[in-house]
Amino acid sequence: MIDLSLWSSVLNNDLLLKQITMPGSHDATIYDGADFTKTGITKYMVSRNKSITQSGSIAHQCQLGSRFFDVRLKLADGVVRGYHQTAGQGGVGASADKILDDVDDFLRGRASEFVILRISHTSRDTDIVNHVLNHRIANRLYKGTGNVANARIGDLRGKAICIFDAKKFGFKKNRLMKDKASQLSQANGIHAFHKYSAGATYHDGLGVCGCFKGSSSINEVLGNAVQGAEEHACHADDHLFFMYWQQTYGNVEANTKQASIGIKTVKGQPKLTGGTHANTPGMIKLMQQKSALNAAYRPKDMDPALWQSVVTTRGDRMCLPNVISYDFINAKTSEEIVLINDPGTRQYIRRRA
């Protein structure tokens, strides 16, 4: 069993962020416990099991290997807290202070590790940028400049990398001529988050691509993951591939933890059974095989020069995700994800593909 609280320690310092795969926590702040409060005018509409997506605190998720946290924030009764809601129905979770305290405490004793906080679904109204800069975690913020995907692992160790939506926190021209200055400042450790766009450059933070579609069906979730992988194989090597590996809608925990009974035929078509936890090994094997094939044979419609460039830099990681975002972080699934970084395993798959 890998010590998941220290799994990054075995990574080569000269590897770049875009060259590794890490577990990520979907709706990381909404976990069972005292920090969770159900919300909504009618609290029966969205029950706890449709809101809660994790079983332990941010600190606990760090211990279990997660390194990329989906942090959604809002003001709730005067306190900035994590939330997971639809039309006001759902729940709120940990406070911003608790989130930042957990990350700071985790990194204090683990100089080999790093944590990425993607702070989203929020705005300047929460004053979250100043909250981060005035918290003790400010001493651990990564202050490198340029494209964070190209950052060396050695330079990220012991750091918290905070990324904020470029459109909401960057420069904004107001219609009434009251411009809003950018709150993004890499020198202060406040980086931009960009969703992939063809032709875009990422000079002030981190870009990610992926198929960002939610579903409770494991077959749709896998299909979206494959779509994202095939698209990523045709992209320049300047951003991360972020995989949604989560079953949203309905009873999230039951969907996620459902055991597999193998392949079932439905209307003449083979279908997966079980949830994302049970199907993680199969998904990883499929991504490894696709990576090996796309490294050997150029995908249809891909520019030959770009393909040659990507093969040279990405190699047998052509379709491999950099972040696998999932619900109910656990040791077994995180270890399966972390082992993607073992080059020996990938070379074995490549020989068999």
C-alpha positions as CSV (number, residue, x, y, z in Angstrom):
1,M,0.0,0.0,0.0
2,I,1.3,3.4,-1.0
3,D,1.5,6.1,1.7
4,L,-1.0,8.4,-0.1
5,S,-0.2,11.3,2.2
6,L,3.3,11.4,0.6
7,W,2.8,9.8,-2.9
8,S,4.3,12.8,-4.7
9,S,7.6,12.3,-2.9
10,V,8.6,9.6,-5.4
11,L,8.1,11.9,-8.4
12,N,11.2,13.2,-10.2
13,N,11.7,16.9,-9.4
14,D,12.2,17.6,-13.2
15,L,8.8,16.2,-14.2
16,L,6.3,18.9,-15.2
17,L,2.8,19.2,-13.8
18,K,1.4,18.3,-17.2
19,Q,3.4,15.0,-17.1
20,I,1.7,13.5,-14.0
21,T,-1.8,12.2,-13.0
22,M,-3.3,13.1,-9.6
23,P,-6.6,12.3,-7.8
24,G,-8.9,15.2,-7.5
25,S,-11.9,15.9,-5.2
26,H,-15.2,16.9,-6.8
27,D,-17.2,19.3,-4.6
28,A,-14.5,18.9,-2.0
29,T,-16.0,21.0,0.7
30,I,-19.3,19.1,1.0
31,Y,-18.6,16.2,3.3
32,D,-20.6,14.4,6.0
33,G,-20.1,15.8,9.4
34,A,-20.6,18.9,11.6
35,D,-19.6,21.3,8.8
36,F,-22.5,20.3,6.6
37,T,-25.9,22.2,6.7
38,K,-28.8,21.4,4.5
39,T,-30.3,24.4,2.8
40,G,-33.4,25.4,0.8
41,I,-36.9,26.7,1.3
42,T,-38.1,23.1,1.1
43,K,-35.4,21.0,2.6
44,Y,-37.1,17.8,1.5
45,M,-36.5,18.4,-2.1
46,V,-32.7,17.8,-2.1
47,S,-31.8,15.3,0.6
48,R,-28.3,14.9,2.2
49,N,-27.5,12.0,-0.1
50,K,-28.0,14.2,-3.1
51,S,-25.7,16.9,-1.8
52,I,-22.9,15.3,0.1
53,T,-20.0,14.3,-2.2
54,Q,-17.2,13.4,0.2
55,S,-16.9,11.5,3.4
56,G,-14.2,13.5,5.2
57,S,-12.6,16.9,5.5
58,I,-10.1,18.5,3.1
59,A,-7.4,17.3,5.5
60,H,-8.7,13.8,5.3
61,Q,-8.9,13.9,1.5
62,C,-5.3,15.1,1.3
63,Q,-4.3,12.1,3.5
64,L,-6.0,9.8,1.0
65,G,-4.1,11.2,-2.0
66,S,-6.2,14.0,-3.4
67,R,-4.2,16.9,-4.7
68,F,-6.7,18.9,-6.8
69,F,-9.7,20.4,-5.0
70,D,-12.9,21.7,-6.5
71,V,-13.8,24.5,-4.1
72,R,-17.1,26.3,-4.7
73,L,-17.8,29.2,-2.4
74,K,-20.6,31.5,-1.4
75,L,-21.6,33.8,1.4
76,A,-23.9,31.9,3.8
77,D,-25.1,33.8,6.9
78,G,-22.2,36.2,6.6
79,V,-19.5,33.4,6.3
80,V,-17.8,32.3,3.2
81,R,-18.5,28.5,2.9
82,G,-18.4,25.7,0.4
83,Y,-21.7,24.8,-1.3
84,H,-23.4,22.3,-3.5
85,Q,-26.8,23.5,-4.5
86,T,-29.4,23.6,-7.3
87,A,-31.7,26.6,-7.2
88,G,-30.8,27.1,-3.6
89,Q,-31.6,23.5,-2.6
90,G,-28.8,21.4,-1.3
91,G,-26.2,22.2,1.3
92,V,-23.3,24.3,2.5
93,G,-20.1,22.9,3.9
94,A,-16.7,23.9,5.3
95,S,-15.8,27.5,5.8
96,A,-13.1,29.2,3.8
97,D,-11.0,29.3,6.9
98,K,-11.4,25.6,7.6
99,I,-10.5,24.8,4.0
100,L,-7.3,26.9,4.1
101,D,-6.4,25.7,7.6
102,D,-6.6,22.1,6.5
103,V,-4.4,22.6,3.4
104,D,-1.9,24.7,5.4
105,D,-1.7,22.1,8.2
106,F,-1.3,19.2,5.7
107,L,1.6,20.9,3.8
108,R,3.3,22.0,7.0
109,G,4.6,18.5,7.7
110,R,5.0,17.4,4.1
111,A,7.5,19.3,2.1
112,S,7.3,16.8,-0.8
113,E,3.6,17.5,-1.5
114,F,1.6,20.2,-3.2
115,V,-2.1,21.0,-3.3
116,I,-4.1,22.8,-6.0
117,L,-7.2,24.7,-5.0
118,R,-9.5,25.5,-7.9
119,I,-11.7,28.2,-6.4
120,S,-14.8,28.4,-8.6
121,H,-18.6,29.1,-8.8
122,T,-17.9,32.2,-6.9
123,S,-17.2,35.9,-7.5
124,R,-15.5,38.9,-6.0
125,D,-18.4,39.4,-3.6
126,T,-16.9,36.8,-1.3
127,D,-13.7,38.8,-1.1
128,I,-12.0,35.4,-1.3
129,V,-8.8,36.6,-2.9
130,N,-8.1,38.9,0.1
131,H,-9.2,36.1,2.4
132,V,-6.5,33.9,0.9
133,L,-3.8,36.6,1.0
134,N,-4.5,37.4,4.7
135,H,-4.6,33.8,5.8
136,R,-1.5,32.0,7.1
137,I,-1.5,29.9,3.9
138,A,-0.2,33.0,2.0
139,N,3.3,31.9,3.1
140,R,2.9,28.7,1.2
141,L,1.4,30.1,-2.0
142,Y,3.2,29.1,-5.3
143,K,4.4,32.4,-6.9
144,G,5.9,31.1,-10.0
145,T,5.0,32.9,-13.2
146,G,3.8,31.8,-16.7
147,N,2.0,28.6,-17.6
148,V,1.6,26.5,-14.4
149,A,1.2,23.3,-16.5
150,N,4.9,23.7,-17.3
151,A,5.9,24.1,-13.6
152,R,8.5,21.6,-12.3
153,I,7.3,19.3,-9.6
154,G,10.4,20.2,-7.6
155,D,9.3,23.9,-7.6
156,L,5.7,23.0,-6.5
157,R,6.7,20.9,-3.5
158,G,5.4,22.3,-0.2
159,K,3.1,24.8,-2.1
160,A,-0.6,25.6,-2.4
161,I,-1.4,26.6,-5.9
162,C,-4.6,28.7,-5.9
163,I,-6.3,29.2,-9.3
164,F,-9.3,31.5,-9.9
165,D,-11.7,31.9,-12.8
166,A,-9.9,34.2,-15.3
167,K,-13.2,35.8,-16.5
168,K,-14.5,36.6,-13.0
169,F,-11.3,37.7,-11.3
170,G,-9.4,39.1,-14.2
171,F,-9.7,42.6,-15.6
172,K,-13.3,43.5,-16.3
173,K,-14.5,46.5,-18.2
174,N,-17.8,47.8,-16.7
175,R,-20.5,49.2,-19.0
176,L,-20.7,52.3,-16.8
177,M,-17.0,52.9,-17.3
178,K,-16.2,51.7,-13.8
179,D,-13.5,49.2,-14.7
180,K,-12.6,46.4,-12.3
181,A,-8.9,45.8,-11.9
182,S,-7.6,42.3,-12.2
183,Q,-7.3,40.4,-8.9
184,L,-5.0,37.9,-10.5
185,S,-1.4,38.3,-9.6
186,Q,1.0,35.4,-10.0
187,A,3.6,37.4,-8.0
188,N,1.1,37.2,-5.0
189,G,0.3,33.6,-5.7
190,I,-3.1,34.2,-7.3
191,H,-3.2,32.4,-10.7
192,A,-5.8,32.3,-13.5
193,F,-7.9,29.3,-14.3
194,H,-8.8,28.8,-18.0
195,K,-11.0,26.3,-19.7
196,Y,-9.4,25.1,-22.9
197,S,-10.1,27.1,-26.1
198,A,-8.4,26.4,-29.4
199,G,-5.6,28.8,-30.1
200,A,-5.6,30.2,-26.5
201,T,-2.3,30.7,-24.6
202,Y,-1.9,30.2,-20.9
203,H,0.7,32.8,-19.7
204,D,-0.8,33.7,-16.3
205,G,-2.0,30.4,-14.7
206,L,-3.4,27.0,-15.6
207,G,-5.5,25.8,-18.6
208,V,-7.5,22.6,-18.6
209,C,-9.5,20.7,-21.1
210,G,-12.1,18.0,-20.7
211,C,-15.6,16.9,-21.4
212,F,-17.5,18.8,-18.6
213,K,-20.8,16.9,-18.6
214,G,-22.6,15.5,-15.6
215,S,-24.5,12.2,-15.5
216,S,-25.6,9.6,-13.1
217,S,-25.0,6.8,-15.7
218,I,-21.6,5.1,-15.5
219,N,-21.8,4.4,-19.2
220,E,-22.4,8.1,-20.0
221,V,-19.6,9.1,-17.6
222,L,-17.2,6.7,-19.3
223,G,-18.3,7.9,-22.7
224,N,-17.6,11.5,-21.8
225,A,-14.2,10.5,-20.4
226,V,-13.3,8.8,-23.7
227,Q,-14.5,11.9,-25.6
228,G,-12.3,14.1,-23.5
229,A,-9.3,11.8,-24.0
230,E,-9.7,11.7,-27.7
231,E,-10.0,15.5,-27.9
232,H,-7.0,15.9,-25.6
233,A,-4.8,13.7,-27.9
234,C,-5.3,16.3,-30.6
235,H,-4.4,19.3,-28.4
236,A,-1.1,21.0,-28.0
237,D,0.8,20.0,-24.9
238,D,0.3,23.2,-22.9
239,H,-2.5,22.5,-20.5
240,L,-4.0,19.7,-18.3
241,F,-6.6,17.1,-19.2
242,F,-9.2,17.2,-16.4
243,M,-11.5,14.1,-16.3
244,Y,-14.9,14.2,-14.8
245,W,-15.1,10.8,-13.2
246,Q,-18.2,11.4,-11.0
247,Q,-21.8,10.4,-11.1
248,T,-23.8,13.5,-10.4
249,Y,-27.6,13.7,-9.9
250,G,-29.6,11.3,-7.7
251,N,-28.1,9.6,-4.7
252,V,-24.4,10.4,-5.3
253,E,-22.9,8.0,-2.7
254,A,-25.0,5.1,-3.9
255,N,-24.2,5.8,-7.5
256,T,-20.5,6.2,-6.8
257,K,-20.0,3.1,-4.6
258,Q,-22.3,0.7,-6.4
259,A,-20.6,-2.7,-6.9
260,S,-20.1,-4.0,-10.4
261,I,-21.6,-7.3,-11.6
262,G,-19.7,-7.1,-14.9
263,I,-21.0,-6.3,-18.3
264,K,-24.8,-6.5,-18.8
265,T,-26.6,-6.7,-22.2
266,V,-29.3,-4.1,-22.5
267,K,-31.3,-4.0,-25.7
268,G,-28.6,-5.9,-27.4
269,Q,-25.8,-3.5,-26.3
270,P,-23.1,-4.3,-23.7
271,K,-23.3,-2.0,-20.7
272,L,-21.1,-1.4,-17.6
273,T,-22.6,-2.0,-14.2
274,G,-21.5,-0.5,-10.9
275,G,-20.2,3.0,-10.0
276,T,-17.0,4.9,-10.7
277,H,-15.1,3.4,-7.8
278,A,-15.6,-0.2,-9.2
279,N,-14.9,0.9,-12.7
280,T,-11.7,2.9,-12.2
281,P,-9.3,0.1,-13.1
282,G,-11.1,-0.5,-16.4
283,M,-11.2,3.1,-17.2
284,I,-7.5,3.5,-16.6
285,K,-6.6,0.5,-18.7
286,L,-8.7,1.9,-21.6
287,M,-7.0,5.3,-21.3
288,Q,-3.6,3.6,-21.3
289,Q,-4.4,1.6,-24.4
290,K,-5.8,4.6,-26.2
291,S,-2.6,6.6,-25.3
292,A,-0.4,3.8,-26.7
293,L,-2.3,3.6,-29.9
294,N,-2.5,7.4,-30.4
295,A,1.3,7.6,-29.8
296,A,1.9,5.1,-32.5
297,Y,-0.8,6.1,-35.0
298,R,-1.9,9.7,-35.7
299,P,-5.6,10.3,-34.8
300,K,-7.8,11.1,-37.8
301,D,-7.9,14.8,-38.8
302,M,-4.9,15.7,-36.5
303,D,-2.3,18.0,-38.0
304,P,0.8,15.9,-38.7
305,A,3.3,18.5,-37.3
306,L,1.3,18.9,-34.1
307,W,1.0,15.2,-33.7
308,Q,4.7,14.8,-34.0
309,S,5.3,17.5,-31.5
310,V,2.8,16.1,-29.0
311,V,4.2,12.5,-29.4
312,T,7.7,13.9,-28.6
313,T,6.6,15.7,-25.5
314,R,3.7,13.6,-24.2
315,G,4.7,10.1,-25.5
316,D,2.7,7.3,-24.0
317,R,0.6,9.8,-21.9
318,M,-1.2,10.9,-25.1
319,C,-4.7,10.4,-23.6
320,L,-4.0,10.1,-20.0
321,P,-5.8,12.5,-17.7
322,N,-3.7,14.8,-15.4
323,V,-6.6,15.1,-12.9
324,I,-9.2,12.4,-12.3
325,S,-11.9,14.2,-10.3
326,Y,-14.1,11.9,-8.3
327,D,-16.5,11.7,-5.3
328,F,-15.9,10.0,-2.0
329,I,-12.1,10.0,-2.0
330,N,-10.7,6.7,-0.8
331,A,-7.4,4.9,-0.6
332,K,-8.1,2.1,-3.1
333,T,-9.2,4.4,-5.9
334,S,-6.5,7.0,-5.2
335,E,-3.8,4.4,-5.3
336,E,-5.1,3.1,-8.7
337,I,-4.9,6.7,-10.0
338,V,-1.5,7.4,-8.5
339,L,0.0,4.3,-10.1
340,I,-0.7,5.8,-13.6
341,N,2.5,7.7,-12.9
342,D,4.5,4.4,-13.0
343,P,6.3,4.4,-16.4
344,G,6.8,0.7,-16.2
345,T,3.1,0.0,-16.1
346,R,2.5,2.3,-19.1
347,Q,5.3,0.7,-21.2
348,Y,3.8,-2.7,-20.5
349,I,0.4,-1.6,-21.7
350,R,2.0,0.0,-24.8
351,R,3.7,-3.3,-25.7
352,R,0.4,-5.1,-25.5
353,A,-1.8,-2.5,-27.3
